[in-house]
């Protein structure tokens, strides 16, 4: 009686064919989870909107067109009404004329959009509102007879809060040297315009409150260091389906707010 002949070459070939099939279910789910998570993160980042900046611009533009004299008297900061504490913020919602409104809206949007996308809505809102309140307090202390309106103190706070943002996240931010150059150019242009206005117009029509601007600058730097934080750094493992070795990829995202 003869035994069946075992073909060792055939068995070896079948084992080689089965080996990738056995390994594929272990690798494919990990790769699929990685792709799904990365796609979700990119969608979340792509559709993020600077709601606070858009809201402030909408409210300020709307009040400029609909606010009557009675509403303006209730919102503007007035020295004789310094005990009405809402005025320390609501004066930022009013502007003297269309030129004043246009300048502040352009600077506010240009300075604040990317800052809000990277640091989040509430942190930028805290810096903006703190800058406005500190600007009103500085004006009330150093120029107690001066009325105050306009969002310049909040804009200065957001502009100078880029300093703590860069210090905390210098290596993570893209185009960081371009950001530094833009901040310096804006500050130099503003200082040049202010010096020209003081020398030629003797700070009249309009009357610029340097005290409010200075209060916004100080608040932006100090509150920025307190409110801002480092950008989240997400580590993800991507595994190829044709290789068992894993490669590490780092992704830097902005902080997420509720």
Protein Blocks (a to p, Z undefined) as FASTA:
>chain_A
ZZddddfklmmmmmmmmmmmmmmmmmmmmmmmmmmmmmmmmmmmmmpccfklmmmmmmmm
mmmmmmcfklmmmmmccfklmmmmklmmmmmmpcfblmlmmmmmmmmmmmmmmmmmmnoj
klmmmmmmmmmmmmmmmmmmmmmmbccedjklmmmmmmmmmmmmmmmmmmmpghklmmmm
mmmmmmmmmmmmmmmmmmmnoopaiaddfklmmmmmmmmmmmmmmmpccddddddddddf
kbcbdcddddddddddZZ
